[in-house]
Amino acid sequence: MRSIFFGLGAGVAVAILNGIASIMDAQISTGTIPVIISLIVGISVLHYWKTIHFKAMREGFQQVTNRLELLHDHVSETQGLVQLSRFNDAYPMPFGGGWALTADAAVVLVREIALNQPRTIVELGSGVSTQLIGRMLKEAGEGKLYSMDHDINWAEQTRRHIYASGLENHVVVLDAPLRKQRFNGQDFNWYQIPEELRQVDNIDLIIIDGPPQSLDPSGIPRYPALPAFLEQLSPNAMIYIDDAKRPHEHEMIAKWLHEFPGFESRMYDTVPGTCLLIRNG
């Protein structure tokens, strides 16, 4: 097919050159036609080769970029694990897994808890962070973490880890099945808040790592967290948001900042992306 195009291109070029030559009362000799055709074909081949070559270069650069980003993520994870190593006592925490809090994101959480010393904490989605926070509260000698999970089996597994670590005086893992609820004129499948948690006042920190995005792939299923607990927050409350690099979390955060003035946001460059909303009491 390309040879046909080359031939047509060569024929058109010769016709044009002959037309120009006849206008100028000149004539291209028969011997020069093969030379012209060769030049046109050569230029066409060179252009085709250049297109293929640069495409291959772009793909190669993209592969290198992807590998460097993956290496950056691995380095961030390793640095996080090193910084959290003191928490891995006789009962090590199960870092890793598709839903687990990454080590570098956990470092941000630990630092903010150490700096601000929240005493009443609510967590949406239990797991590694539940144990991590429980150990910090135990070290401090005060504070309570209420961790909600819609998956009863997963909640029970987390509960076993809490008891095995001796953290039951500082951590309560609550079963909170998802129910259709309405927030600000929109329906969501969100946690049915247990009565025990509804009675809690002055929540200093909310950690948002659930429900899973897969339950509403095109929506913002974690949006209800702020309106649901707004009246229970302390004046200087913080909201920790995991997976903040995802477009749905971007949309959710922007919606919150628009609808609930009085919060400022901070972004942290962790593997999944971490955002911290701080209430200006």
N, C-alpha and C positions, 0 to 999 in steps of 0.2 A: 504493500500500500504506500509506504514512504517513497519507493522508487517511482511510483506513478506521479506523486506530488512533485518529486524532484524534476521529473521529465516535463510536467506541465509548467513548473516554474521556469525551467530552462527555456522552454519554447516561448513562453510569454516574454521573458527577458530578451531573447533574440529578436522577437517581433518588435518589441519596443525600440531596441537598438537600431534595427533596420529602418523603422519608421523615422527615428531621429536622423539617421544617416541620409535617408532619401530627402528629408526636408532640407538638409544641409548640402544636398547634391553630392553626398558621399555614399559609399557602399562598403559594407563589411564583407571582406573576402570569405570564401568558403572555408579556407584554412583556419580562420580565427574562431569560427563557430564552436569546434570541439574545445578550444581553450576556454571560451566563455562558459560553456556547459560545465566543464570541469571545475571552474572557479565557483560557479553557483552551487554545484553539488557539494564541493568541499566546504563552503561556508555553511550550507544547511547541515551537513554532518557535524561540523564543529559546534554549531548552535545546539544541536540535539545532545551531543556529548557533554557540553557545558551544563545543560539543564539537568541531565541525569547525575552528573558529578556533584553539582551543588545540592541537589536533593539528598544524595547520599551523605554529604557533609553535614547538612542540617539534621538528618536523622542520627548521625553519629554524635553530634553535639548534644542532642536531646537525651541520648542514652547516658552520656557522661554526666549531664546535669541531674538526671534521675538518680544515678548511682551516688553522686555527691550528696544529694538530699537524703538518701537512705543512710549514708554514712553519718551525716549530721544527726539524724534521729537516733542511731545506735550510740553515738558518742554521748548525746544528751541523756539517754536512758542509763548508760553506764555511770556517768557522773552522778545522776540522781540516786542510783543504788548505793554508790559509795557514801554519799552524804546521809543516807538513811540506814546505814549498816548498824548503827548503835541500837536501833529499834528491833533488830533481828536477834532476839535473845533465845532462850531455850525453846521457844515456840515460834519458828520463823513465819513471816508473813508470806502469803501466796501471790507474789508479784507475777504478772504475766497473764496472758489470756485475752480473748477478744473484748471482754467488757471490763477488764481490770483498769484501775487508775495507773497511768504510766508513772515511772519513778520520778521523772523530772517535774511532772504536774504535782506529784505528791510532795515534792520539796517545796513548791510554792505554797501548798496548803499548810505544811508544817511551819514554815517561816511566818505566815500570817497569824496562825494560832499562837505561836510563841511571842510574837510582837504585841498582839491585841488581847490575848488571854480571854477569849470568849468563854462564858460559863454555861450558856444554854445553846446547844447546837442541834440543828435538824438536818438530817441527811436524806436525800431522795435517791434510793438505790444503794443497797448495802454491798460490802465487799472488803477489799484491802483497806480502803480509807476508814472503815468502821473500826478495825483493829488499831490502825495507826493513831486515830484520834483518841480512842479509848486508852491507849498507853500514855499519851500525853496528859490526859486528864487524871489518870492514876498517879503519874509523877507529880502533878500539881497538887494532888490531894483534894481536889474539888471539881465540880462541873458535871454536866450530864449531856449525853448524846442520845437523841431519839432518831433511830434509823428506820425509815419505812421502805418496804419492798413489796412489789405486787406479786412476785413469784414466791409462793409459800415454801416450796422446797429449797430454794436458794436462801430464803430468810432463815430457815431452820439450820442450814449448813453454816451460815454466818453466826447464828446463835451458838452453835457448838464450838466454833473457834473462839468466841467471846468467853465462854465458860472455861475452855481449856487454857486460856490466857489469864484467867482470874480478873476479868474486867467487868463482871456483871454488876458491880456497884456503880459503875459510871456509864454503862451502855445498855440501852433498851432497844431491841430489834422488834419492830412492829409489823405485823401482817397488814397490808393495805391494798386490797384488790382494786383493780381499775373499774371505775363506774362512769357512765355518761353523765357529764356535768356541764353547766353553762357558766362561762366567765366572760364578762363584758360583751354579751350578745353573741357569743360563739360557743359551739358545742365541742367538748373535749372528752376523751377517755382518760381520766386522771384518777389519782389515788383517793380512795375513800379514807379520809383522815380519821384515825381512831379517837375516841372521846378523850382518852388520856392525854393525847397531844393537843387537842382543842383547848384544854384547860391551862396550857403552858403560856406564860407571859414573858415578855422581854427576851425574845429569841435574838441572840447576838450574831449567829452565823447560820446560813443555809447553804448546804452543799448540794448542787444540782447535777446529778449524773443519771437521771432517769425521769420518766419512763423511756424505754428504747425508742429510737427514731423509727425503727422498722414497723412500729404499730401505726404510724401515720407518715409514710415516706415523703409525701409532698407537703406536709404541714409543719406546725411548730408545737409538737405534743408536750413540750416542757414549759410552755408559756404560763399555765395556771399557777406555777410556784409562787410568783410574786403577789398576784392578787389574792391568792388563797391565804397567805400568811401576813399580808401587809399590816393588818391591825394588831398582830402579835409581835411585831418587830421592836427591838429596842431602838433608842434614838440614834445610835451609831452602828447599827447592824451592817453586816457584810453579806454579800451573796457571791458564792464561789461557783463558777460555771465551767464545767469540763466540756471538751469537744468544741471549743469556741471558734475553731477554724472553719467549721462547717457552715455553709450558707444559711441553713435553717436557724442556727444559733445566732448568726449575724442579724437575721431578721427579727428574731425574738428580742435580742438585746436592744436593737433600735426601737422596737415597739414599746418596750418597757420604759426606756429613757424618755420617750415622747409622752406616754400615758401617765407615768408616775414621776413627776419632777422631784428633785431633791436627792438624786443619786448621781454619782460620777463613776465612770468606768476606767479600768486599767487593764491593758492586755499584756500577757506574758507569752514569750515565744517558747512554748513547750511543744512536744511532739503533736499532741492533739489540739493544742491551743487552749489557753486558760484565760478567763476573764474574771475580774473581781469588780463587783459593784459595791460602792461604799455609800452609805446613807449619811447625808450631811445633817446631823442632829443639831 
